[in-house]
Amino acid sequence: MSQNPTPEPRPNPPPRPAARRHLRRLAATWMGLVLGAVMTLSALILWHLVRRGRLLRENLDPPRVVRWEAIDPTDRNPEPPPP
């Protein structure tokens, strides 16, 4: 069984300055578009949550008055119940 030796890697061609500029500009444009999309979606989500909260608050009834019965502190059992 013979094994093929791994081929030697080819040297990378020297980068062309015009191609590097084009690639850099393309990457910057792509990152700007992604950042803009994320910011736009974040703003829409925040706007939606604020709007929904306001609509929910508008439809709520006014708070009711709740009266609690007075609890006598001597009614409490200071000892825990037996296990």
N, CA, C and O atoms as a GROMACS GRO file, in nm:
protein
  332
    1MET      N    1   0.084  -0.117   0.000
    1MET     CA    2   0.000   0.000   0.000
    1MET      C    3   0.089   0.124   0.000
    1MET      O    4   0.163   0.148   0.095
    2SER      N    5   0.081   0.201  -0.105
    2SER     CA    6   0.168   0.319  -0.112
    2SER      C    7   0.086   0.442  -0.073
    2SER      O    8  -0.031   0.456  -0.108
    3GLN      N    9   0.151   0.528  -0.003
    3GLN     CA   10   0.086   0.652   0.040
    3GLN      C   11   0.137   0.766  -0.046
    3GLN      O   12   0.256   0.776  -0.076
    4ASN      N   13   0.045   0.851  -0.086
    4ASN     CA   14   0.084   0.966  -0.165
    4ASN      C   15   0.138   1.073  -0.071
    4ASN      O   16   0.074   1.106   0.029
    5PRO      N   17   0.253   1.126  -0.101
    5PRO     CA   18   0.302   1.234  -0.015
    5PRO      C   19   0.214   1.358  -0.035
    5PRO      O   20   0.158   1.381  -0.142
    6THR      N   21   0.204   1.433   0.070
    6THR     CA   22   0.122   1.555   0.060
    6THR      C   23   0.187   1.652  -0.036
    6THR      O   24   0.309   1.672  -0.029
    7PRO      N   25   0.110   1.711  -0.124
    7PRO     CA   26   0.170   1.805  -0.220
    7PRO      C   27   0.216   1.931  -0.148
    7PRO      O   28   0.157   1.974  -0.049
    8GLU      N   29   0.320   1.987  -0.198
    8GLU     CA   30   0.370   2.111  -0.139
    8GLU      C   31   0.273   2.224  -0.171
    8GLU      O   32   0.222   2.233  -0.283
    9PRO      N   33   0.248   2.310  -0.073
    9PRO     CA   34   0.152   2.420  -0.100
    9PRO      C   35   0.211   2.518  -0.201
    9PRO      O   36   0.331   2.545  -0.203
   10ARG      N   37   0.124   2.568  -0.283
   10ARG     CA   38   0.166   2.665  -0.383
   10ARG      C   39   0.185   2.800  -0.314
   10ARG      O   40   0.110   2.834  -0.222
   11PRO      N   41   0.280   2.876  -0.356
   11PRO     CA   42   0.294   3.010  -0.296
   11PRO      C   43   0.179   3.099  -0.341
   11PRO      O   44   0.135   3.094  -0.455
   12ASN      N   45   0.132   3.180  -0.249
   12ASN     CA   46   0.023   3.272  -0.283
   12ASN      C   47   0.075   3.377  -0.379
   12ASN      O   48   0.186   3.427  -0.363
   13PRO      N   49  -0.005   3.411  -0.478
   13PRO     CA   50   0.040   3.517  -0.569
   13PRO      C   51   0.040   3.650  -0.495
   13PRO      O   52  -0.038   3.670  -0.402
   14PRO      N   53   0.126   3.739  -0.534
   14PRO     CA   54   0.128   3.869  -0.464
   14PRO      C   55  -0.004   3.942  -0.486
   14PRO      O   56  -0.055   3.946  -0.598
   15PRO      N   57  -0.059   3.998  -0.379
   15PRO     CA   58  -0.190   4.066  -0.395
   15PRO      C   59  -0.175   4.192  -0.479
   15PRO      O   60  -0.076   4.265  -0.471
   16ARG      N   61  -0.277   4.214  -0.558
   16ARG     CA   62  -0.278   4.334  -0.641
   16ARG      C   63  -0.338   4.449  -0.561
   16ARG      O   64  -0.439   4.428  -0.493
   17PRO      N   65  -0.281   4.566  -0.565
   17PRO     CA   66  -0.333   4.679  -0.485
   17PRO      C   67  -0.477   4.714  -0.520
   17PRO      O   68  -0.555   4.749  -0.430
   18ALA      N   69  -0.514   4.707  -0.645
   18ALA     CA   70  -0.651   4.742  -0.683
   18ALA      C   71  -0.750   4.641  -0.626
   18ALA      O   72  -0.859   4.677  -0.582
   19ALA      N   73  -0.711   4.513  -0.629
   19ALA     CA   74  -0.800   4.410  -0.574
   19ALA      C   75  -0.814   4.424  -0.424
   19ALA      O   76  -0.923   4.405  -0.370
   20ARG      N   77  -0.705   4.459  -0.356
   20ARG     CA   78  -0.713   4.477  -0.210
   20ARG      C   79  -0.804   4.594  -0.175
   20ARG      O   80  -0.886   4.585  -0.083
   21ARG      N   81  -0.791   4.705  -0.249
   21ARG     CA   82  -0.878   4.821  -0.224
   21ARG      C   83  -1.024   4.785  -0.248
   21ARG      O   84  -1.111   4.823  -0.170
   22HIS      N   85  -1.049   4.711  -0.355
   22HIS     CA   86  -1.186   4.670  -0.387
   22HIS      C   87  -1.242   4.578  -0.277
   22HIS      O   88  -1.356   4.595  -0.234
   23LEU      N   89  -1.161   4.483  -0.233
   23LEU     CA   90  -1.204   4.392  -0.128
   23LEU      C   91  -1.228   4.466   0.004
   23LEU      O   92  -1.325   4.438   0.075
   24ARG      N   93  -1.141   4.560   0.037
   24ARG     CA   94  -1.157   4.638   0.160
   24ARG      C   95  -1.286   4.721   0.155
   24ARG      O   96  -1.360   4.729   0.253
   25ARG      N   97  -1.311   4.783   0.039
   25ARG     CA   98  -1.432   4.864   0.024
   25ARG      C   99  -1.558   4.775   0.030
   25ARG      O  100  -1.659   4.814   0.088
   26LEU      N  101  -1.551   4.657  -0.031
   26LEU     CA  102  -1.663   4.564  -0.028
   26LEU      C  103  -1.692   4.517   0.114
   26LEU      O  104  -1.808   4.510   0.154
   27ALA      N  105  -1.588   4.486   0.191
   27ALA     CA  106  -1.607   4.444   0.330
   27ALA      C  107  -1.664   4.557   0.414
   27ALA      O  108  -1.752   4.533   0.497
   28ALA      N  109  -1.617   4.679   0.394
   28ALA     CA  110  -1.668   4.794   0.469
   28ALA      C  111  -1.816   4.819   0.436
   28ALA      O  112  -1.896   4.849   0.525
   29THR      N  113  -1.850   4.808   0.309
   29THR     CA  114  -1.990   4.827   0.269
   29THR      C  115  -2.079   4.720   0.330
   29THR      O  116  -2.188   4.749   0.379
   30TRP      N  117  -2.032   4.596   0.326
   30TRP     CA  118  -2.110   4.485   0.382
   30TRP      C  119  -2.130   4.504   0.533
   30TRP      O  120  -2.240   4.486   0.584
   31MET      N  121  -2.023   4.542   0.604
   31MET     CA  122  -2.035   4.563   0.749
   31MET      C  123  -2.128   4.680   0.779
   31MET      O  124  -2.203   4.677   0.876
   32GLY      N  125  -2.123   4.783   0.697
   32GLY     CA  126  -2.213   4.897   0.716
   32GLY      C  127  -2.359   4.857   0.696
   32GLY      O  128  -2.446   4.900   0.770
   33LEU      N  129  -2.383   4.776   0.594
   33LEU     CA  130  -2.520   4.730   0.570
   33LEU      C  131  -2.572   4.642   0.684
   33LEU      O  132  -2.686   4.656   0.727
   34VAL      N  133  -2.487   4.553   0.733
   34VAL     CA  134  -2.527   4.466   0.843
   34VAL      C  135  -2.554   4.550   0.968
   34VAL      O  136  -2.654   4.529   1.037
   35LEU      N  137  -2.465   4.643   0.998
   35LEU     CA  138  -2.484   4.729   1.115
   35LEU      C  139  -2.612   4.810   1.102
   35LEU      O  140  -2.687   4.824   1.199
   36GLY      N  141  -2.638   4.864   0.983
   36GLY     CA  142  -2.761   4.942   0.962
   36GLY      C  143  -2.885   4.856   0.978
   36GLY      O  144  -2.985   4.901   1.035
   37ALA      N  145  -2.880   4.732   0.929
   37ALA     CA  146  -2.996   4.643   0.943
   37ALA      C  147  -3.021   4.608   1.089
   37ALA      O  148  -3.135   4.606   1.134
   38VAL      N  149  -2.914   4.581   1.163
   38VAL     CA  150  -2.930   4.548   1.305
   38VAL      C  151  -2.985   4.668   1.382
   38VAL      O  152  -3.073   4.653   1.466
   39MET      N  153  -2.935   4.786   1.353
   39MET     CA  154  -2.985   4.906   1.421
   39MET      C  155  -3.132   4.933   1.386
   39MET      O  156  -3.211   4.971   1.472
   40THR      N  157  -3.167   4.913   1.260
   40THR     CA  158  -3.306   4.934   1.219
   40THR      C  159  -3.399   4.835   1.288
   40THR      O  160  -3.505   4.874   1.338
   41LEU      N  161  -3.361   4.709   1.291
   41LEU     CA  162  -3.445   4.610   1.359
   41LEU      C  163  -3.456   4.638   1.509
   41LEU      O  164  -3.563   4.622   1.568
   42SER      N  165  -3.346   4.680   1.570
   42SER     CA  166  -3.350   4.713   1.713
   42SER      C  167  -3.444   4.831   1.739
   42SER      O  168  -3.522   4.829   1.834
   43ALA      N  169  -3.435   4.932   1.655
   43ALA     CA  170  -3.524   5.048   1.671
   43ALA      C  171  -3.670   5.008   1.653
   43ALA      O  172  -3.755   5.055   1.729
   44LEU      N  173  -3.701   4.924   1.555
   44LEU     CA  174  -3.839   4.880   1.535
   44LEU      C  175  -3.890   4.798   1.652
   44LEU      O  176  -4.006   4.811   1.691
   45ILE      N  177  -3.806   4.712   1.708
   45ILE     CA  178  -3.848   4.632   1.823
   45ILE      C  179  -3.876   4.722   1.943
   45ILE      O  180  -3.977   4.705   2.010
   46LEU      N  181  -3.786   4.818   1.969
   46LEU     CA  182  -3.809   4.909   2.082
   46LEU      C  183  -3.936   4.992   2.060
   46LEU      O  184  -4.014   5.010   2.153
   47TRP      N  185  -3.955   5.042   1.940
   47TRP     CA  186  -4.076   5.120   1.911
   47TRP      C  187  -4.200   5.035   1.935
   47TRP      O  188  -4.298   5.082   1.993
   48HIS      N  189  -4.197   4.910   1.889
   48HIS     CA  190  -4.312   4.822   1.905
   48HIS      C  191  -4.341   4.796   2.053
   48HIS      O  192  -4.457   4.800   2.094
   49LEU      N  193  -4.238   4.770   2.131
   49LEU     CA  194  -4.260   4.742   2.274
   49LEU      C  195  -4.315   4.864   2.347
   49LEU      O  196  -4.404   4.850   2.431
   50VAL      N  197  -4.263   4.981   2.316
   50VAL     CA  198  -4.314   5.104   2.380
   50VAL      C  199  -4.459   5.128   2.339
   50VAL      O  200  -4.543   5.159   2.424
   51ARG      N  201  -4.489   5.114   2.212
   51ARG     CA  202  -4.626   5.135   2.162
   51ARG      C  203  -4.723   5.034   2.224
   51ARG      O  204  -4.833   5.071   2.265
   52ARG      N  205  -4.681   4.909   2.231
   52ARG     CA  206  -4.768   4.806   2.289
   52ARG      C  207  -4.792   4.832   2.437
   52ARG      O  208  -4.904   4.813   2.486
   53GLY      N  209  -4.688   4.874   2.508
   53GLY     CA  210  -4.705   4.908   2.649
   53GLY      C  211  -4.804   5.022   2.669
   53GLY      O  212  -4.886   5.018   2.760
   54ARG      N  213  -4.795   5.124   2.584
   54ARG     CA  214  -4.889   5.237   2.596
   54ARG      C  215  -5.032   5.193   2.567
   54ARG      O  216  -5.125   5.232   2.637
   55LEU      N  217  -5.049   5.111   2.464
   55LEU     CA  218  -5.184   5.063   2.431
   55LEU      C  219  -5.242   4.978   2.544
   55LEU      O  220  -5.360   4.989   2.577
   56LEU      N  221  -5.159   4.894   2.603
   56LEU     CA  222  -5.207   4.812   2.714
   56LEU      C  223  -5.246   4.898   2.833
   56LEU      O  224  -5.348   4.874   2.897
   57ARG      N  225  -5.164   4.999   2.863
   57ARG     CA  226  -5.195   5.088   2.976
   57ARG      C  227  -5.324   5.166   2.951
   57ARG      O  228  -5.400   5.189   3.045
   58GLU      N  229  -5.348   5.208   2.828
   58GLU     CA  230  -5.470   5.283   2.798
   58GLU      C  231  -5.595   5.198   2.819
   58GLU      O  232  -5.699   5.251   2.859
   59ASN      N  233  -5.587   5.069   2.794
   59ASN     CA  234  -5.705   4.982   2.804
   59ASN      C  235  -5.726   4.925   2.944
   59ASN      O  236  -5.825   4.856   2.968
   60LEU      N  237  -5.636   4.952   3.037
   60LEU     CA  238  -5.652   4.900   3.173
   60LEU      C  239  -5.752   4.984   3.250
   60LEU      O  240  -5.763   5.105   3.229
   61ASP      N  241  -5.824   4.920   3.339
   61ASP     CA  242  -5.913   4.993   3.429
   61ASP      C  243  -5.827   5.066   3.533
   61ASP      O  244  -5.714   5.027   3.559
   62PRO      N  245  -5.883   5.172   3.593
   62PRO     CA  246  -5.807   5.240   3.698
   62PRO      C  247  -5.784   5.146   3.816
   62PRO      O  248  -5.862   5.052   3.835
   63PRO      N  249  -5.681   5.168   3.894
   63PRO     CA  250  -5.652   5.079   4.004
   63PRO      C  251  -5.764   5.081   4.108
   63PRO      O  252  -5.825   5.185   4.135
   64ARG      N  253  -5.790   4.965   4.166
   64ARG     CA  254  -5.894   4.955   4.269
   64ARG      C  255  -5.834   4.981   4.406
   64ARG      O  256  -5.715   4.959   4.429
   65VAL      N  257  -5.919   5.028   4.495
   65VAL     CA  258  -5.876   5.047   4.633
   65VAL      C  259  -5.889   4.912   4.703
   65VAL      O  260  -5.995   4.850   4.702
   66VAL      N  261  -5.780   4.868   4.764
   66VAL     CA  262  -5.779   4.740   4.833
   66VAL      C  263  -5.763   4.767   4.981
   66VAL      O  264  -5.673   4.839   5.023
   67ARG      N  265  -5.854   4.708   5.060
   67ARG     CA  266  -5.845   4.725   5.205
   67ARG      C  267  -5.806   4.593   5.266
   67ARG      O  268  -5.872   4.491   5.245
   68TRP      N  269  -5.700   4.595   5.341
   68TRP     CA  270  -5.651   4.476   5.408
   68TRP      C  271  -5.703   4.475   5.551
   68TRP      O  272  -5.710   4.578   5.618
   69GLU      N  273  -5.739   4.357   5.596
   69GLU     CA  274  -5.780   4.345   5.735
   69GLU      C  275  -5.655   4.356   5.822
   69GLU      O  276  -5.547   4.310   5.786
   70ALA      N  277  -5.675   4.418   5.935
   70ALA     CA  278  -5.562   4.433   6.026
   70ALA      C  279  -5.527   4.296   6.085
   70ALA      O  280  -5.615   4.223   6.130
   71ILE      N  281  -5.401   4.264   6.083
   71ILE     CA  282  -5.355   4.136   6.137
   71ILE      C  283  -5.286   4.164   6.269
   71ILE      O  284  -5.195   4.247   6.277
   72ASP      N  285  -5.329   4.096   6.373
   72ASP     CA  286  -5.271   4.114   6.506
   72ASP      C  287  -5.141   4.034   6.512
   72ASP      O  288  -5.142   3.914   6.487
   73PRO      N  289  -5.029   4.098   6.544
   73PRO     CA  290  -4.903   4.025   6.546
   73PRO      C  291  -4.897   3.919   6.656
   73PRO      O  292  -4.811   3.830   6.651
   74THR      N  293  -4.985   3.926   6.755
   74THR     CA  294  -4.982   3.826   6.863
   74THR      C  295  -5.047   3.696   6.818
   74THR      O  296  -5.033   3.595   6.886
   75ASP      N  297  -5.118   3.695   6.706
   75ASP     CA  298  -5.182   3.574   6.657
   75ASP      C  299  -5.082   3.475   6.598
   75ASP      O  300  -5.114   3.357   6.580
   76ARG      N  301  -4.963   3.520   6.569
   76ARG     CA  302  -4.864   3.433   6.508
   76ARG      C  303  -4.807   3.336   6.610
   76ARG      O  304  -4.792   3.367   6.728
   77ASN      N  305  -4.778   3.219   6.562
   77ASN     CA  306  -4.715   3.118   6.647
   77ASN      C  307  -4.564   3.131   6.629
   77ASN      O  308  -4.514   3.103   6.520
   78PRO      N  309  -4.488   3.173   6.733
   78PRO     CA  310  -4.344   3.192   6.716
   78PRO      C  311  -4.269   3.060   6.702
   78PRO      O  312  -4.156   3.058   6.652
   79GLU      N  313  -4.330   2.948   6.745
   79GLU     CA  314  -4.262   2.820   6.734
   79GLU      C  315  -4.300   2.751   6.602
   79GLU      O  316  -4.416   2.755   6.560
   80PRO      N  317  -4.202   2.688   6.539
   80PRO     CA  318  -4.238   2.617   6.415
   80PRO      C  319  -4.320   2.492   6.448
   80PRO      O  320  -4.307   2.438   6.558
   81PRO      N  321  -4.402   2.448   6.357
   81PRO     CA  322  -4.484   2.330   6.383
   81PRO      C  323  -4.394   2.205   6.396
   81PRO      O  324  -4.288   2.197   6.333
   82PRO      N  325  -4.436   2.109   6.478
   82PRO     CA  326  -4.352   1.988   6.493
   82PRO      C  327  -4.347   1.909   6.362
   82PRO      O  328  -4.443   1.909   6.286
   83PRO      N  329  -4.233   1.842   6.338
   83PRO     CA  330  -4.221   1.766   6.211
   83PRO      C  331  -4.307   1.642   6.207
   83PRO      O  332  -4.307   1.569   6.108
   0.00000   0.00000   0.00000
